[in-house]
Each structure stands twice: as structure tokens, then as C-alpha cells.
């Protein structure tokens, strides 16, 4: 009888050690999860956000997922990509932008688009492709330090780095790689 009690007590003791040892949490994981910066204040699924100035729509963004973080540095993140339309004063679409990732740094008035970024200016009939594009709303300019390709009706421009006003009109390529004329007769 003493042997059975001892065997049961020993098994309970071993079981307790296994349970307590298997329930460990890494302190770094706990700290990361409990940080306010990692918890979204708002979550929008299949969302649409419209920004306006003085009651006029200026920008419409559509994204499968939108997270809004209200922390010491407020930001809005679109980790599954987005599509945006920019409007003129008459609410006509002037330009579009699409990317696989986007983030608005609300306190800095900056938007960063990353991964397969495509901007199309309807007014200029030009398309910009790059892997990263930054829109500084305060300075009213867009820029990139990444490789860029600009395609228009009659030419293709390749380069590293780009800067332009937000209307995509006054632009410069930082390091031009090449400029190629497009043969329109064969199209």
C-alpha cells in the first residue's frame, strides 16, 4: 500500500513539474504583446477612408485591412496593401496609387507606400513604378530613394531616386540610368 501511495505521489510530482515547465512564457514576448504600440485602437476590414480639405474630398483610400494606432506616435497601417485616388477641386480623379503595403505617420503628415508601388497620373498620362514612395504632405512633395521607372506615351525613364511635387509635374531623377523613346508606330 505504501508503494502505491508513493508511486501516485511521485507521478503527481512529475506531472506537476511537466506542467509548470511547459507553461513558460518568454519575457520578451510578454513585453512585446503588452506594449501599447502593438495594439490597434481601431481595426477596419474592407475599409474605405476619405480625406477632405474644407469639405472637399481630396483622397480616397481602399484597403482590405486598416489598423489605426493611437500611441505616442499615431499611425495608420495597411499591411495587406491599398488603392488610393487623388481628386482635384471638382472631385475628378487626378492620380491613383496602389501598393502592397502602406503606412500613414499621422504626426509627421507622411505616407509611405512599399512593395510594387504603382502611381498613375491621369493628367500627365504617366506611370511611376518603384518599391518605395514617400509622400510628405507638409512639404507637398513625393520622393523615393529606390529604383524608379517612369513610363509615358513616348518614353521610359529609369533611375535611382526620385523627387516631385504632389501633382507629379515638377520632377527630377536623382541618378538617371537611362531614357528610352517608345516607338508608337508599332503599337
C-alpha positions, 0 to 999 in steps of 0.5 A, a space after each residue: 500500500 505504501 508503494 502505491 501511495 508513493 508511486 501516485 505521489 511521485 507521478 503527481 510530482 512529475 506531472 506537476 513539474 511537466 506542467 509548470 515547465 511547459 507553461 513558460 512564457 518568454 519575457 520578451 514576448 510578454 513585453 512585446 504583446 503588452 506594449 501599447 504600440 502593438 495594439 490597434 485602437 481601431 481595426 477596419 476590414 474592407 475599409 474605405 477612408 476619405 480625406 477632405 480639405 474644407 469639405 472637399 474630398 481630396 483622397 480616397 483610400 481602399 484597403 482590405 485591412 486598416 489598423 489605426 494606432 493611437 500611441 505616442 506616435 499615431 499611425 495608420 497601417 495597411 499591411 495587406 496593401 491599398 488603392 488610393 485616388 487623388 481628386 482635384 477641386 471638382 472631385 475628378 480623379 487626378 492620380 491613383 496609387 496602389 501598393 502592397 503595403 502602406 503606412 500613414 505617420 499621422 504626426 509627421 503628415 507622411 505616407 509611405 507606400 512599399 512593395 510594387 508601388 504603382 502611381 498613375 497620373 491621369 493628367 500627365 498620362 504617366 506611370 511611376 513604378 518603384 518599391 518605395 514612395 514617400 509622400 510628405 504632405 507638409 512639404 507637398 512633395 513625393 520622393 523615393 530613394 529606390 529604383 524608379 521607372 517612369 513610363 509615358 506615351 513616348 518614353 521610359 525613364 529609369 533611375 535611382 531616386 526620385 523627387 516631385 511635387 504632389 501633382 507629379 509635374 515638377 520632377 527630377 531623377 536623382 541618378 538617371 540610368 537611362 531614357 528610352 523613346 517608345 516607338 508608337 508606330 508599332 503599337 
